[in-house]
């Protein structure tokens, strides 16, 4: 069965739809908070992990090695959570964090601004003016974060399989629609899709282990897995750093072979 990601603006009804789908399909319903807590196993502060997933970069801010590490922990955590599919994830950029997985049904939920303002006022006890500002601030952060990390427009409908406007479709009807699409053959597991998932789980786990143990030596590398063979590419500062990264990767359970394509550079 499918992995369903729900992308939504603040107070757009996405969480309600996610909970409806989880109940109807018998799936687990997980949020960004669940992923952040799971990523905390790598020793990073939960507040900083949450910021790495939510806060956009400042003006001309470079992607620091520290933030690269936090995002590596988050990716490892989310792939572990969805490894056996039957999951509804409602949280920021799930459709992008899981973009390599063929079984992901990417749903975008939109709602009338008045609907969102009313929900924000009721749930957060805000005035109308503060509710509008709150919604716009959060949406702006998500747009900037998505553009910075993935060079994608968060609003682009081409990033999603289904776009649902809850101004015109009820939660129950939306739930039924998404449930039907999730049952299509396209989203049923195959040996090929399971291999892709297993490779992504191992690759992200190795990347997280390197992030945790390599200090600041790994800011310029990428890691991919293929049937237990780990390919490490990118730039490092010295042969000593390259050796350290290979040794860390080799210790991760499931790694059979290391294919190193790292190059030495003092300017990465």
Secondary structure, DSSP 8 states (H G I E B T S, - for coil): --EEEEEE-TTSSHHHHHHHHHHHHT-EEEEHHHHHHHHGGGS--HHHHHHHHH----TT----HHHHHHHHHHHHHHHHHHTT--EEEESTTHHHHTTT-TTEEEEEEE--HHHHHHHHHHHHT--HHHHHHHHHHHHHHHHHHHHHHH---TT-GGG-SEEEETTTS-HHHHHHHHHHHHTSGGGS--HHHHHHHHHHHHHHHHHHHHHHHSTTTTTTEEEEEETTEEEEEEEES-HHHHHHHHHHHHTSTT--EEEEEEEE-S--
